[in-house]
Amino acid sequence: MEVILDTSFLLELVSKPIKRLDELGVELGKVEFIVLEPTVTELKRLASKQGVKAKRAYTALQYIKNNIRVINLDKKGLSADSAILYYALKYSAAVATIDQELRDRLKEEGVVVITLRDDNVWVDR
């Protein structure tokens, strides 16, 4: 199953250890983490600023470059969140996010959501 990593999840992923991430395969089957191009664009915008969040965004971009497949969408001009929702519905992908608003939208549409609770990975179906 493809798992789309959103900006919020990536920023957490590079800032502290996340427990049980490697156990997702037990619950979801074979997992492939992906990032959508609008998320990369959002991270580049954040990385161009100053501060801790900018440093995390830069680190996330480096992590993506070395470890994660980036998907270019056939639909242009979508925000990162809209692109994630579109791709998840079209390809039955799960989404890893800690963004409450996005989580709610995804769950309304029946998308499997992976989130964090106390630095542990949780799957909401």
C-alpha positions as CSV (number, residue, x, y, z in Angstrom):
1,M,0.0,0.0,0.0
2,E,1.3,3.5,-0.8
3,V,1.4,5.8,2.1
4,I,1.5,9.5,1.3
5,L,3.6,11.6,3.7
6,D,2.3,15.1,4.2
7,T,4.3,18.1,5.3
8,S,3.3,17.9,9.0
9,F,4.3,14.3,9.3
10,L,7.6,14.8,7.5
11,L,8.5,17.7,9.8
12,E,7.9,15.4,12.8
13,L,9.7,12.5,11.2
14,V,13.0,14.4,10.9
15,S,12.7,16.1,14.3
16,K,12.4,13.2,16.7
17,P,12.3,9.4,16.7
18,I,8.9,7.9,15.8
19,K,8.1,4.5,17.4
20,R,6.4,1.7,15.5
21,L,7.0,3.2,12.0
22,D,8.6,0.0,10.8
23,E,5.5,-2.0,12.1
24,L,3.1,-0.5,9.6
25,G,3.7,-3.4,7.3
26,V,2.1,-5.7,9.8
27,E,-1.1,-3.8,9.8
28,L,-1.2,-2.5,6.2
29,G,0.8,-5.1,4.2
30,K,3.7,-4.0,2.0
31,V,4.2,-0.2,2.5
32,E,5.8,2.2,0.1
33,F,6.2,5.8,1.4
34,I,5.6,8.5,-1.2
35,V,5.5,12.3,-1.3
36,L,3.5,14.4,-3.8
37,E,5.2,17.2,-5.7
38,P,3.0,19.9,-4.0
39,T,4.3,18.8,-0.6
40,V,7.9,19.2,-1.9
41,T,7.0,22.7,-3.1
42,E,5.5,23.5,0.3
43,L,8.7,22.2,2.1
44,K,10.9,24.3,-0.2
45,R,8.8,27.4,0.6
46,L,9.2,26.7,4.4
47,A,12.9,25.9,4.0
48,S,13.6,29.3,2.4
49,K,12.6,31.1,5.6
50,Q,14.5,31.4,8.9
51,G,14.1,29.4,12.1
52,V,13.7,25.9,13.5
53,K,10.8,25.0,11.1
54,A,12.9,26.1,8.1
55,K,15.8,23.8,9.3
56,R,13.4,20.9,9.7
57,A,11.9,21.6,6.2
58,Y,15.4,21.5,4.7
59,T,16.2,18.2,6.5
60,A,12.9,16.8,5.3
61,L,13.8,17.7,1.7
62,Q,17.1,15.9,2.1
63,Y,15.4,12.9,3.6
64,I,13.0,12.8,0.6
65,K,15.8,13.2,-1.9
66,N,17.6,10.2,-0.5
67,N,14.7,7.9,0.6
68,I,11.3,8.7,-0.8
69,R,9.7,8.5,-4.3
70,V,8.2,11.8,-5.4
71,I,5.0,11.7,-7.5
72,N,4.2,14.4,-10.0
73,L,0.4,14.7,-10.4
74,D,-1.5,15.0,-13.6
75,K,-3.6,17.7,-11.9
76,K,-1.7,20.9,-11.6
77,G,-2.4,23.9,-9.3
78,L,-3.7,21.9,-6.4
79,S,-2.7,22.8,-2.8
80,A,-0.7,20.1,-1.0
81,D,-3.7,19.0,1.0
82,S,-6.0,18.9,-2.0
83,A,-3.4,16.9,-4.0
84,I,-3.1,14.4,-1.1
85,L,-6.9,13.9,-0.9
86,Y,-7.1,13.6,-4.7
87,Y,-4.3,11.0,-4.9
88,A,-5.5,9.0,-1.9
89,L,-8.9,8.6,-3.3
90,K,-7.8,7.9,-6.9
91,Y,-5.2,5.3,-5.9
92,S,-6.5,4.0,-2.6
93,A,-3.5,5.2,-0.8
94,A,-3.2,5.8,3.0
95,V,-2.0,9.2,4.3
96,A,0.4,9.9,7.2
97,T,-0.4,13.3,8.7
98,I,-0.8,15.0,12.1
99,D,-2.8,17.9,10.6
100,Q,-6.2,17.6,12.3
101,E,-8.1,19.3,9.5
102,L,-6.7,17.1,6.8
103,R,-7.2,14.0,9.0
104,D,-10.9,14.9,9.4
105,R,-11.3,15.4,5.6
106,L,-9.6,12.1,4.8
107,K,-11.6,10.1,7.4
108,E,-14.8,11.6,6.0
109,E,-13.8,10.2,2.6
110,G,-12.9,6.8,4.1
111,V,-9.1,7.1,3.6
112,V,-6.8,5.2,5.9
113,V,-5.0,7.8,8.1
114,I,-1.7,7.2,9.8
115,T,-1.0,9.7,12.6
116,L,1.1,10.1,15.8
117,R,0.1,9.8,19.4
118,D,2.8,10.1,22.0
119,D,5.5,9.6,19.3
120,N,3.9,6.3,18.3
121,V,2.4,5.6,14.9
122,W,-1.4,4.9,14.9
123,V,-3.6,3.7,12.0
124,D,-7.1,5.2,11.9
125,R,-9.5,3.4,9.6
